């Protein structure tokens, strides 16, 4: 059974807004993740996506993140990733 996508927003240091994601960003959750991230990017000058608790990122999830980073760049906002796994996971979806 797939783990539910959990998303939290909280204030980080130096004006960064932290977007913590737990679970999977895949075909089933990518649009939900995009809507949450889009709101954060539009209302904050600097957003960091904390991927430390993310279990899986599919190609649909990667496309979601690319769209958000393009939006941030277009609007002159800061956006970064943190907490990526050092080792690639080869879990089947």
N, C-alpha and C positions, 0 to 999 in steps of 0.2 A: 504494500500500500504506500502510495506516494505521501511524503510529508507535506503538510500545508505550508504555504508561503506566508511568513510572518514578517511584517515591516514596521519599523519604529523610526521615529524622528526625534532627535534631541540636539540640544545646543552643545557644540564642541568648543575648543579653545580658539582664540583669535578670530572670532566671527564665523567660523565654519559651522555648517549644519550637518550633523551626522545622520545618514540614512542607513540604518542597520537592517540587513536582510538575512532571514533565517529560512532555510529550506531550499527550494528549487525555483529557478526561473527557466521555464520550458514553454512548450507550445500552449499548455493550458493556463499558465500564469503570466506570460509575458505582457499581455495587454494591461492586466491589473498592476503589474510592476511599473510599466511605462506611465500609466495615469498617476500613480503615487509619485514617481520620480519627476515627472513633468511639472507637477504642482510645486515640488520642492525647488526645482531649478528656476521656475518662474518667480517664486517669492523670496528667494535667498540669493545673495551675491556669491556665496561659496558653498558648494555641497561636496561632501565626501561619502562615497559608497563603501560601507564597511562590509566586506565579503567573508569575514572570519567564520561566520556560522552558516555560510551558503554551502549546500551539499552538492549542487549540480547546476551547471549553466549550459543549456543547449544552444544550438545555432539560433533559435528564435530568441533566446535570452540575450545572446551576444548582439543580435540585431537591435533589440530593445535598448541595450546600453549604448550602442553606436548612435542611435537616434537621439538619445538624451544628451550625449556628449556634443553632437552636432548642434542641438538646440542651445546648449550652454555657450558654445563658441559663438553662435549667431547672435546671442543676446549679450555677449561680453561678460559672461559669468565664469566663475571658476568651478571645475568639477574634476575630482580625482577618485581613484580606486585605492583601497587599502585592505589588508588582511587576506590576500589571495593565498591559496595553498601553494606551497613550494613544490609539491609533487603533483603531476597531473593524475586525475582520477579516471579510470577506465570502466566506470560503472555503466551497465546497460540501463537505458531509460525505462 
